[in-house]
């Protein structure tokens, strides 16, 4: 069985504490459920971002986000 994948943001400090203990309530969180396809895409983008951050360290430069 496939496990659902979430990105969660606690709404306040108490919610953050509850999240740390795994006892958060839905109303305490903003959350996004990722499909397997979305998760795979995010994982690919994060791997590439990590590579870019390693280049920043190597070159002793910056990351530019030009949107």
C-alpha positions as CSV (number, residue, x, y, z in Angstrom):
1,X,0.0,0.0,0.0
2,X,1.3,3.4,-1.0
3,X,1.8,5.9,1.9
4,X,0.4,9.4,1.4
5,X,3.0,12.2,1.3
6,X,2.4,15.6,2.9
7,X,4.0,18.9,3.1
8,X,2.8,20.5,6.4
9,X,3.1,23.9,7.9
10,X,2.0,24.3,11.6
11,X,-0.1,27.4,12.1
12,X,1.5,28.3,15.5
13,X,4.1,27.3,18.0
14,X,1.8,24.9,19.9
15,X,0.9,23.2,16.6
16,X,4.6,22.9,15.9
17,X,5.2,21.2,19.3
18,X,2.3,18.8,18.6
19,X,3.8,18.1,15.1
20,X,7.1,17.3,16.7
21,X,5.3,14.7,18.9
22,X,3.2,13.4,16.0
23,X,-0.1,14.4,17.7
24,X,-1.0,17.3,15.4
25,X,-4.6,18.0,14.5
26,X,-5.7,18.8,11.0
27,X,-7.0,22.2,12.0
28,X,-3.6,23.1,13.3
29,X,-1.9,22.6,10.0
30,X,-1.8,23.9,6.5
31,X,-1.1,20.9,4.4
32,X,-0.6,19.8,0.8
33,X,-1.0,16.1,-0.2
34,X,1.4,15.1,-2.9
35,X,0.5,12.5,-5.5
36,X,3.3,10.0,-6.4
37,X,4.0,11.9,-9.5
38,X,4.2,15.3,-7.7
39,X,6.5,13.7,-5.1
40,X,8.8,12.2,-7.7
41,X,9.0,15.6,-9.5
42,X,9.8,17.4,-6.2
43,X,12.4,14.8,-5.3
44,X,14.1,15.3,-8.7
45,X,14.0,19.1,-8.2
46,X,15.4,18.9,-4.7
47,X,18.3,16.7,-5.9
48,X,19.2,19.2,-8.5
49,X,18.9,22.1,-6.0
50,X,21.3,20.3,-3.6
51,X,23.7,19.9,-6.5
52,X,23.4,23.7,-7.2
53,X,24.0,24.5,-3.5
54,X,27.1,22.4,-3.5
55,X,28.3,24.4,-6.4
56,X,27.7,27.6,-4.5
57,X,30.0,26.2,-1.7
58,X,32.6,25.2,-4.2
59,X,32.6,28.5,-6.1
60,X,32.0,30.6,-2.9
61,X,29.3,32.5,-4.7
62,X,25.5,32.9,-4.4
63,X,22.3,31.3,-5.5
64,X,20.3,33.6,-7.7
65,X,16.5,33.1,-8.0
66,X,15.3,35.0,-11.1
67,X,11.6,34.5,-11.4
